[in-house]
Amino acid sequence: MEPIKYIGKERTEKIVFPKNLGFGQVFTDHLFEMDYNDEQGWHNPTIRTLESLKMHPATSFIHYGQTIFEGMKAFKTVQGDVVLFRPEVHLQRLNNSAKRICMPEIDVDFVLEALKELVAIDSDWIPANKGESLYIRPFMYGSDPALGVRPSNNYKLVIILSPVGAYYAEGFKPIKILIQDDYVRAVRKGLGECKTAANYAASLLAAKEAAKKGFTQVLWLDGLEQKYLQEVGTMNIFVNFKDEITTPALNGSILPGVIRRSVIQILKEWGMKITEREISVAEVISSYDKGNLLGLFGTGTAAIISSIGSLTYKDKNMSFNNGQPGELDVKLFDELSSIYYGEKEDLHNWLVKVEKKVVEVN
């Protein structure tokens, strides 16, 4: 792969963060991009000043949806280091999505080095307050300027950065979830295991209707029988029964979450019984009625751990922990946060350090 080019200018004025960062509203000074075609493969890797993308109105992904993305985070530790959380796993998942959407795979090692370069250049954009971080959004799209239902011949990979606060306005307060059976998000052998725009487009109407009713998110059921829990719109779901903690098994219709994977490992290390299996709505309701359901929580890069305060299915409302976060939810949130910010030793080698260096940007 050819060396990375640097185009742009360095910031001279001090960065001033808004009082409430929110999520995905503020962006850093630079982005990374590179191009692909069959003759050259991936080429033209460049870090340049952030600006709008220029594309033809017939650019293929706009019309046919051939686009994928990832989401990961960088943190500033209490020691002053800049670290990424499991970036190689995210980039491997990007490749998994690429294969399913008929797109070229990336060289994970090269893109990881490019990502570290980009984060190093814009490291002053990483907020230092606990609970805040730098959100990293790699995305790829088919860039052919032509109409026709076929895989694109040309592609572009872009990485942008955004300093963020809490994903939910509620912060770490328990959220309200609606189990949805009016619509289907994904089916087995479909696109559910991919981080592609189509999955999120399929979720928007149900999420909008749920929000009008006062719910934070939608919990989707399987697309065939609509009996079994799948995932929430922005996170994987865990059910905390009295005798086990369980999460829906990956079956092709559920995104293999990186935080999901990390939480499963942590729970096993804590000696807790954690299983991956089918979980029916009927089992959840029955366990709740019998007093055998301690609660539910979600996991995802954006929110990390989301404590679920209430779960509603049709006319059945289930409330947990008197409106307070669950004990296990808090423990997991604190464990991951302590690793992110360097307050606890990273025994799993999940953190990748970014060496801050001066790069001459022309």
N, C-alpha and C positions, 0 to 999 in steps of 0.2 A: 504494500500500500504506500502511496506517495505521502510525503510529510504534510502536516497540517499547515495551511496558509492562515495568516492573521491579517484581517482587514478591518480598519475602524480606528477609533481613537479612545484613549483612556479618559475616564471621568476625572474632572478636576475639582468639582464642587462636592461638598459633603452630602451623603445620602441621608435623607430625613424620612423616616417611616411614618405612615399615617398612624393615628392613635389606635384605630381598630384595623388591623391588617386584613381581616376576613380571609377569603380563600380564592386565589386565582384572579385577583383584581390588579395586582401590581407586578411589573416584570422588570428584569434586570437589563443591563446595557447591551449584552451580547447574546448571540445564539450560535449553535454549531449546525452545519449542514453538509451533506455530501450527496452525490448523484449516482444513479445506476443506469447502465444499459447493457445489453447482452454482449456487445463488442468489448467494452472496457471494464465491465464489472463495476464495483463501487469505486468511485474516483472523485477528485476535486474536493477533498475534505477541507472545510474552511470554518474558522471562527471569525465572525464579523459583527458589526454593530446591528442591534435589533432594528428591523424595519419590516414593513408589510411585504408579504410574498406577492410576487407578480406571476400571474398565470392566465392562460388562455381561457375564454368562457367555455370551451369544450373540454377542458382538462378532465380526464376520464373519471377520477375518483368522485368528482362532484356529482356526476350522473349515475355512477354504478357502485359507489360505496366501497371501492377498494382502498381502504385506509385502516390502519391499526395504530395503537399508541400504548404507552406505559406510564406509570406514575411511581416515582420513588422520592426519597428525601435525603437532604444533607443537613447536618446539625453542627453547631458550634459547642464543643464540650466545655466543661468547667475548667479544663486545663488550657483552653484556648485553641485546641486543635479543630480542624474541619474534617468531618467524617461522613461517609456515605453508608447507608444501611442496606446490606446485601444487594449491591447493584448488579453483580453478575447473574443473580437469580432472576432479576427483573429483565435483563437483556436476553437471557435464555428463554424467558417467557415471551418476549417480543418475537423471537425466532419461531416459537411454536405457533403464535398467531400468524406470522408471515407464511408459514407452510400451508396453513389451512385456508388462507385468503389468496393463495397462489402468488406470493410475492417473494423476492429474493431474500435470503437470510443474510445477516450481518456477521462480521468477524467480531465476536464478543470482546476479545482482548483489545482489539484496536479501538472499538467504540468506547470501551471503558476508559482507556487512556485519554481519548478525546474528551470524554465527559469530565474526567478529573482536571484536564487543562481548562475547560470552560468554567468549572466551579472555582478553580484557583483564581482565574482572572476576575470573576465576579464575586469573590468570597466576602467582600465588604457588604454585600447584600444579604448575608445570612444574619437574621436577627438573633440576638444573644439571650433573649428572655426564654425561660423554660416554657414549653408549650408552643413555641414558635419554631419555624424551620424554613429551609429552602426547598420548595417543591420542584421536582424535576420532571419535565414532560417531554420524553422522546416520542416522535410520531413519524409515520411513513405513509406515503400516498402514491398512487399511480398517477403519473404526470403527463401521459400522452395527450397532445392537443387534438383529440379525435373522438368522434362518437362511434359506438359499436360495442356490443356486449361481448367482451373478451378481456383477458388479463392485459394490463398495460405492458408496453415494452420498456418504458422508462419510469424511474422511481426517484423520489427524493426522501431522504431522512433528515429530520430537523430536531434539535433539542433546544427547548426554551426553559427558562428558570423563573420562579416566582416566589418571593418571600411570603409566607403564609402564617396565619394564626390558627385558631380552632376551626375545624371543618363545619361543625354545627354551631348555630347561634347559641344553642343551649349550653355549649361547652361540654363539660363532663356530667352534666345533669342527665338523668335517664330520659330516653326518647320514647315516643309513641309509635308503634308499628301496626300497620294494617295488613293482614293476610289477604292477598288478592286472588280471586278466582274468576273475575270477569274477563281478564286478558291473560295471554301467555307471552312470556318473554323469550324463552328458548326451549329447544327440544334436544334430546339426545341425538348425536351425530349431526347436529346443527352447528351454530356458531357460539354457543354458550360458553365454551371453554376459552374463547378468544377475546382479547381486549380490542374489539372492533366497534366502530361507530354504530353499526346496525343494532347491536345489543342495547345500546343506550337509547337510541331512537325508539326502539320497541317499548321502552319502559316509561317514556315521558308522559303519555296520556294518563296511565294509571297513577303515576306519582303526582300529577297535577290534581287529579280528582281526590286522591288521598289527602293532599295538603289542604284542600278546601274543607275537608272534614276535620282538620286539626291534627292530622298525623304527620310525622316527620319523614317516614319512608314506607315503602311497600316491601313485604316479604312475599316472594314469588313461590308458587307451587310448580310441581313438575308439569310439563306441557302435555302429557298424554292422559293421565288419569286425574290430575289435579288433586292428588291426595297427599303428596309428600313434599316436605320443605326443601327448597332449593337454596336461594340466597336472597339477601336484601339488595336493593338497587346499587348500593355503593360498598357492600361489604359481605363477607361470609358470615354465616350464623352458627352459633353454638348454643346447645340446650343443656342446662345444668340440672339434671335429675338428681335425686337424693343418692342414688347408688352408682351413677356414672355421669360423665360429661361426654356429650356426643355432638358430632357435626355431620351434615350430609356428606356421603361418600362422593368423590369425584367420579362423575359418570359421563362426561362429555358435554354436559349442559351447565356446568358450574365452573366459574373462574377459579383456577388453582391459586389462591391468594398467598402472597409471601408472608404476610402477618399470620394468616391461618396456619401455614406451615410452621412458623416460628412458635406460635402459641401451643400447637400440638406437642412440639419438642419440649417446651418448658413444662407443660403439665405432666408429661411422662417423667421428666427429671424430678418433679416434685412428688412423684409416687402416686399420682392421681390416676384413676381409671378413665382413659379417654378412648373413645371408639369412633370410627367413621362408618356410618351405615345409613340406611333409609330411615327417616323419621316422619311418621304420618301426623297429620293434624289431629286425627282421632287420638293418637297416643299422647300428644301434648295436652289436649283437653282433659282426657281421662286422668293423667298424672296430676294435673292442676287440681281437679276436683277431689282427688284422693290425698292431696297435700304432699305429693311426691315430686313436685316441680319447684325447684328453688329459684329459677329465673332463666333468662336468656341474655346473651350479649353478642355483639357483632365485632368483627375484626377487619381492618382494612388500612392501607397505607395512609389515607387522608385523615381518618378519625382515630386511628390506632385501635383503641377499644371503645365500643359504644355500649353503655349499659342500657338495657331495655326496661323501661318502667311499666309499660303496658303493652299487651298484645291483643288484637281484636280480630275475630273471625266471624263473619255474619253478625249475629246478635249476641255472640259470646265475647265478653271482655274479661281478660285476665290481667290482674295487677300484681306487681312484685315489690317487695322490700319497702312498702309504705312510701313510695316516691323517692327513695334514696338509692344510690348506686349499690349494686350487689357487692358483697365482701370480696368474692373472687374477681369480679370485674376490676375493682380498685387495685387489687394485688397485682393483677396482670398488667394493668396500665402503668403502675409504679415500676414494675420490673423492667418493662420495655423502655420506659422513659429514662430510667436510671442508666440503662445501657447506652441509649442514644446520646445522653449528655455527659457520659464519662463518669458518672457518680458511682457506677458499679463496674467491676472488671468484666470485659467482654471475653468470657470463657469459650464462646462458640466461634470466635473469629468472624463475626457477622459484620464488623465495621471495617471499612476501607478508608485509610487515611489519605487526605488530599494535601499534598505539599504545596504550600503557598509559595509562588515564585513570580518574579517579575518577567513578563513576556512583552516584548516590544510589539505593540499593535500598530500597524501602519495606517 
